[in-house]
Amino acid sequence: MNDHLGYLHDHLEAAIESSARSRRILILLIAGSILVFVGFWNSRDASWITTHLRWAAEIEAQLKKPPVGRLSEEQVSINARADAYQIKNEADAKHFHQHLLELMAEHVMYLRIPILGLAFDINDLGTFSGLTFVVLLLWARFALWHEWNNLRLCFDESKPEDRHAVYRYLQMRQVLTIPPPLYRQEARERKLWDRLARGLFLMPAVVYSIVSIDDLKTEFTLPAASGKVAETSCEVLCLVIIFLLSASCIKLLLATSKAWREFASSVQSGEP
């Protein structure tokens, strides 16, 4: 940092740290969204693991009771799948089927939380992921408010003759926030990337909406399990809170972008 900006050292470091903190929380939100979506995707009836299990059961049944006479189109298809899996006999088919069942039970029906090592049933995905997203988004909301506030403090406390240096110093340390360029016209491209960066904060809301809608469909199509109504109510409440917190985060991001634009305009015009 330049010596003549020493009086702003604490302000600038606080602004940089708050920006980095928001970025770290966003990484957690993105990682959590991906993990939740992968868990949901693998648990679908049309997932590949479920499809492989169905095919394995068909192969095992056909090898256990080989068809007599001319093979049907479906039986030919089953034989082709057996060749693709390199299954030669009934013992191979049983072993393959059992292995898939173990994979299903260990990695699909029960999900493990990275680092913590805890595991939970796939049917609790909506409840646990909803609570996790609420906590992370609440944390993100506080972090984004501090980022916006610290940025405003740096701009307000800087001397007119130092504002160009302050702007450059903070601009160079941004990653997801895209400050407007001072002397180049890149408005259209900057707006595009700015919107994409803001859209990352919507990932939890989008992913959780998919999970919640699927759980609601299950609630109406299958007999109600014990405690399922309470879990569904919790998911709906979490969904509402997630959308509200996501909207609040987007609002703060827009306020931060507006602060950057105002300061850039002030630097360009030389206004005090």
DODOLO-157194 format. One line per 8 residues: number of its first residue (from 1); their letters; for each residue x, y, z of C-alpha. Coordinates in nm, 4 decimals, always signed. Layout:
<rs>
NUM	a	X,Y,Z ~ ...
</rs>
This chain:
<rs>
1	mndhlgyl	+0.0000,+0.0000,+0.0000 ~ +0.1217,+0.3488,-0.0800 ~ +0.2453,+0.5475,+0.2195 ~ +0.0055,+0.8320,+0.1524 ~ -0.2867,+0.5880,+0.2012 ~ -0.1675,+0.4838,+0.5447 ~ -0.4494,+0.6724,+0.7145 ~ -0.6938,+0.4376,+0.5369
9	hdhleaai	-0.5023,+0.1190,+0.6106 ~ -0.7576,-0.0268,+0.8540 ~ -1.0512,+0.0698,+0.6349 ~ -0.8980,-0.0812,+0.3228 ~ -0.7949,-0.4040,+0.4936 ~ -1.1429,-0.4395,+0.6446 ~ -1.3008,-0.3908,+0.3016 ~ -1.0691,-0.6476,+0.1436
17	essarsrr	-1.1264,-0.9003,+0.4214 ~ -1.5048,-0.8589,+0.4080 ~ -1.4969,-0.9183,+0.0322 ~ -1.2861,-1.2323,+0.0801 ~ -1.5213,-1.3516,+0.3540 ~ -1.8231,-1.3177,+0.1241 ~ -1.6325,-1.5108,-0.1409 ~ -1.5544,-1.7964,+0.0979
25	ililliag	-1.9183,-1.8241,+0.2033 ~ -2.0241,-1.8277,-0.1614 ~ -1.7865,-2.1178,-0.2221 ~ -1.9579,-2.3084,+0.0592 ~ -2.2987,-2.2286,-0.0910 ~ -2.1915,-2.3487,-0.4353 ~ -2.0310,-2.6666,-0.2985 ~ -2.3374,-2.7402,-0.0853
33	silvfvgf	-2.5718,-2.6795,-0.3787 ~ -2.3762,-2.9184,-0.5994 ~ -2.3644,-3.1898,-0.3326 ~ -2.7379,-3.1610,-0.2640 ~ -2.8219,-3.1689,-0.6342 ~ -2.5988,-3.4728,-0.6939 ~ -2.7632,-3.6531,-0.4019 ~ -3.1082,-3.5734,-0.5382
41	wnsrdasw	-3.0153,-3.6634,-0.8982 ~ -2.8754,-4.0046,-0.8036 ~ -3.1829,-4.0894,-0.5976 ~ -3.4314,-4.0394,-0.8827 ~ -3.6181,-4.3388,-1.0239 ~ -3.4636,-4.2588,-1.3625 ~ -3.1069,-4.2289,-1.2318 ~ -2.8311,-4.4403,-1.3818
49	itthlrwa	-2.7744,-4.6432,-1.0659 ~ -3.1448,-4.7359,-1.0598 ~ -3.1343,-4.8198,-1.4295 ~ -2.8275,-5.0387,-1.3823 ~ -3.0044,-5.2197,-1.0977 ~ -3.3086,-5.2881,-1.3124 ~ -3.0953,-5.4182,-1.5953 ~ -2.8919,-5.6346,-1.3546
57	aeieaqlk	-3.2127,-5.7891,-1.2174 ~ -3.3348,-5.8620,-1.5700 ~ -3.0033,-6.0212,-1.6656 ~ -2.9995,-6.2348,-1.3510 ~ -3.3568,-6.3504,-1.4087 ~ -3.2893,-6.4411,-1.7733 ~ -2.9708,-6.6326,-1.6936 ~ -3.1483,-6.8145,-1.4103
65	kppvgrls	-3.4233,-6.9289,-1.6464 ~ -3.2842,-6.9155,-2.0012 ~ -3.5534,-6.8606,-2.2656 ~ -3.6431,-7.1451,-2.4973 ~ -3.6901,-7.0996,-2.8685 ~ -3.6569,-6.7783,-3.0611 ~ -3.5524,-6.4814,-2.8508 ~ -3.7720,-6.1748,-2.8366
73	eeqvsina	-3.6345,-5.8297,-2.9038 ~ -3.6298,-5.7559,-2.5299 ~ -3.4426,-6.0799,-2.4534 ~ -3.1847,-5.9994,-2.7204 ~ -3.1423,-5.6584,-2.5624 ~ -3.0881,-5.8180,-2.2207 ~ -2.8215,-6.0480,-2.3646 ~ -2.6509,-5.7486,-2.5230
81	radayqik	-2.6431,-5.5722,-2.1863 ~ -2.4987,-5.8834,-2.0239 ~ -2.2209,-5.8840,-2.2832 ~ -2.1586,-5.5139,-2.2172 ~ -2.1274,-5.5869,-1.8434 ~ -1.9103,-5.8922,-1.9233 ~ -2.1537,-6.1213,-1.7439 ~ -2.1109,-6.4817,-1.8610
89	neadakhf	-2.3204,-6.6857,-1.6212 ~ -2.5718,-6.6729,-1.3362 ~ -2.2996,-6.6413,-1.0693 ~ -2.1564,-6.3335,-1.2409 ~ -2.5048,-6.1844,-1.2646 ~ -2.5743,-6.2415,-0.8926 ~ -2.2397,-6.0907,-0.7946 ~ -2.2945,-5.7880,-1.0177
97	hqhllelm	-2.6482,-5.7337,-0.8900 ~ -2.5391,-5.7622,-0.5267 ~ -2.2535,-5.5191,-0.5824 ~ -2.4936,-5.2634,-0.7287 ~ -2.7292,-5.3063,-0.4333 ~ -2.4406,-5.2379,-0.1940 ~ -2.3415,-4.9281,-0.3896 ~ -2.7017,-4.8094,-0.3832
105	aehvmylr	-2.7310,-4.8567,-0.0092 ~ -2.3938,-4.7046,+0.0749 ~ -2.3736,-4.4081,-0.1633 ~ -2.7301,-4.3272,-0.2696 ~ -2.9667,-4.4213,+0.0127 ~ -2.7274,-4.2813,+0.2721 ~ -2.5334,-3.9611,+0.2106 ~ -2.2152,-3.8671,+0.3911
113	ipilglaf	-2.1280,-3.5131,+0.4943 ~ -1.7725,-3.4257,+0.3832 ~ -1.5186,-3.3583,+0.6601 ~ -1.7697,-3.4289,+0.9401 ~ -1.8093,-3.7932,+0.8388 ~ -2.1771,-3.7999,+0.9373 ~ -2.4329,-3.9889,+0.7293 ~ -2.8079,-3.9455,+0.6885
121	dindlgtf	-3.0901,-4.1066,+0.4925 ~ -3.1678,-3.9660,+0.1477 ~ -3.5261,-3.9011,+0.2637 ~ -3.3893,-3.6428,+0.5096 ~ -3.2060,-3.4543,+0.2337 ~ -3.4722,-3.1847,+0.2103 ~ -3.4763,-3.1127,+0.5837 ~ -3.1011,-3.1094,+0.6457
129	sgltfvvl	-3.0093,-2.9258,+0.3254 ~ -3.2800,-2.6662,+0.3920 ~ -3.1491,-2.5902,+0.7403 ~ -2.7929,-2.5776,+0.6079 ~ -2.8839,-2.3362,+0.3278 ~ -3.0720,-2.1121,+0.5710 ~ -2.7683,-2.0866,+0.7995 ~ -2.5231,-2.0275,+0.5132
137	llwarfal	-2.7437,-1.7684,+0.3445 ~ -2.7953,-1.5875,+0.6740 ~ -2.4188,-1.5837,+0.7177 ~ -2.3793,-1.4643,+0.3588 ~ -2.6308,-1.1865,+0.4159 ~ -2.4354,-1.0519,+0.7138 ~ -2.1067,-1.0803,+0.5240 ~ -2.2444,-0.8963,+0.2200
145	whewnnlr	-2.3811,-0.6177,+0.4388 ~ -2.0384,-0.5708,+0.5975 ~ -1.8764,-0.5773,+0.2534 ~ -2.1104,-0.3011,+0.1316 ~ -2.0717,-0.0979,+0.4502 ~ -1.6919,-0.1259,+0.4608 ~ -1.6729,-0.0263,+0.0957 ~ -1.8818,+0.2831,+0.1625
153	lcfdeskp	-1.6629,+0.3732,+0.4583 ~ -1.3488,+0.3528,+0.2432 ~ -1.5026,+0.5745,-0.0212 ~ -1.6387,+0.8272,+0.2291 ~ -1.3209,+0.8522,+0.4357 ~ -1.0792,+0.8848,+0.1435 ~ -0.9466,+1.2258,+0.0480 ~ -1.0450,+1.3571,-0.2981
161	edrhavyr	-0.6856,+1.3459,-0.4208 ~ -0.6496,+0.9814,-0.3052 ~ -0.9716,+0.8410,-0.4454 ~ -0.8159,+0.7211,-0.7690 ~ -0.5518,+0.5219,-0.5783 ~ -0.8119,+0.3880,-0.3326 ~ -1.0356,+0.2770,-0.6176 ~ -0.7507,+0.0995,-0.7950
169	ylqmrqvl	-0.6286,-0.0615,-0.4729 ~ -0.9702,-0.2108,-0.3976 ~ -1.0537,-0.2888,-0.7599 ~ -0.7471,-0.5095,-0.8037 ~ -0.8501,-0.7276,-0.5091 ~ -1.2020,-0.8124,-0.6287 ~ -1.2912,-1.1506,-0.7746 ~ -1.6673,-1.1876,-0.8042
177	tippplyr	-1.7460,-0.8177,-0.7772 ~ -1.6717,-0.6460,-1.1081 ~ -1.6153,-0.2719,-1.0542 ~ -1.6735,-0.0468,-1.3563 ~ -1.3539,+0.0442,-1.5472 ~ -1.2444,+0.4038,-1.5094 ~ -1.1233,+0.4700,-1.8612 ~ -1.2532,+0.1872,-2.0798
185	qearerkl	-1.6002,+0.1257,-2.2124 ~ -1.6856,-0.2349,-2.1217 ~ -2.0331,-0.1762,-1.9846 ~ -2.2126,-0.4570,-2.1713 ~ -1.9551,-0.7266,-2.0936 ~ -1.9207,-0.6121,-1.7325 ~ -2.2980,-0.6258,-1.6802 ~ -2.3094,-0.9796,-1.8160
193	wdrlargl	-2.0407,-1.1102,-1.5797 ~ -2.1849,-0.9060,-1.2937 ~ -2.5226,-1.0763,-1.3414 ~ -2.3615,-1.4183,-1.3613 ~ -2.1770,-1.3523,-1.0349 ~ -2.5005,-1.2464,-0.8665 ~ -2.6751,-1.5515,-1.0092 ~ -2.4421,-1.7781,-0.8110
201	flmpavvy	-2.6224,-1.6683,-0.4944 ~ -2.9436,-1.8111,-0.6428 ~ -2.8027,-2.1635,-0.6701 ~ -2.9255,-2.2759,-0.3236 ~ -3.2768,-2.1461,-0.3951 ~ -3.2928,-2.3193,-0.7345 ~ -3.1525,-2.6506,-0.6090 ~ -3.3676,-2.6525,-0.2971
209	sivsiddl	-3.6781,-2.5739,-0.5027 ~ -3.6131,-2.8850,-0.7129 ~ -3.5639,-3.1015,-0.4033 ~ -3.8712,-2.9592,-0.2260 ~ -4.1002,-2.9985,-0.5272 ~ -3.9929,-3.3608,-0.5643 ~ -4.0589,-3.4228,-0.1941 ~ -4.4034,-3.2619,-0.2220
217	kteftlpa	-4.4874,-3.4883,-0.5164 ~ -4.3815,-3.7879,-0.3082 ~ -4.5962,-3.6648,-0.0200 ~ -4.9073,-3.6649,-0.2388 ~ -4.8404,-3.9901,-0.4256 ~ -4.7169,-4.2204,-0.1473 ~ -4.8689,-4.3141,+0.1902 ~ -4.7607,-4.0666,+0.4574
225	asgkvaet	-4.4755,-4.1945,+0.6713 ~ -4.4414,-4.1159,+1.0389 ~ -4.3229,-3.7573,+1.0825 ~ -4.3386,-3.6895,+0.7079 ~ -4.5928,-3.4083,+0.7452 ~ -4.3671,-3.2285,+0.9916 ~ -4.0683,-3.2715,+0.7608 ~ -4.2639,-3.1383,+0.4631
233	scevlclv	-4.3785,-2.8358,+0.6640 ~ -4.0179,-2.7717,+0.7653 ~ -3.9092,-2.7905,+0.4004 ~ -4.1762,-2.5426,+0.2897 ~ -4.0735,-2.3023,+0.5652 ~ -3.7058,-2.3398,+0.4734 ~ -3.7900,-2.2804,+0.1064 ~ -3.9635,-1.9513,+0.1885
241	iifllsas	-3.6755,-1.8372,+0.4108 ~ -3.4176,-1.9383,+0.1484 ~ -3.5918,-1.7293,-0.1162 ~ -3.6176,-1.4308,+0.1179 ~ -3.2511,-1.4527,+0.2173 ~ -3.1444,-1.5000,-0.1454 ~ -3.3410,-1.1896,-0.2441 ~ -3.1787,-0.9978,+0.0404
249	ciklllat	-2.8322,-1.1096,-0.0735 ~ -2.9064,-1.0027,-0.4320 ~ -3.0293,-0.6666,-0.3039 ~ -2.7034,-0.6123,-0.1147 ~ -2.5015,-0.7128,-0.4201 ~ -2.6920,-0.4556,-0.6250 ~ -2.6246,-0.1939,-0.3569 ~ -2.2533,-0.2794,-0.3669
257	skawrefa	-2.2491,-0.2488,-0.7466 ~ -2.4232,+0.0875,-0.7169 ~ -2.1605,+0.2040,-0.4654 ~ -1.8843,+0.1048,-0.7067 ~ -2.0534,+0.2935,-0.9919 ~ -2.0985,+0.6066,-0.7824 ~ -1.7370,+0.6030,-0.6690 ~ -1.6116,+0.5395,-1.0228
265	ssvqsgep	-1.8195,+0.8336,-1.1440 ~ -1.6775,+1.0492,-0.8649 ~ -1.3199,+0.9513,-0.9578 ~ -1.3786,+1.0157,-1.3266 ~ -1.5381,+1.3562,-1.2713 ~ -1.2951,+1.4599,-0.9979 ~ -1.5808,+1.5510,-0.7633 ~ -1.4998,+1.5768,-0.3927
</rs>
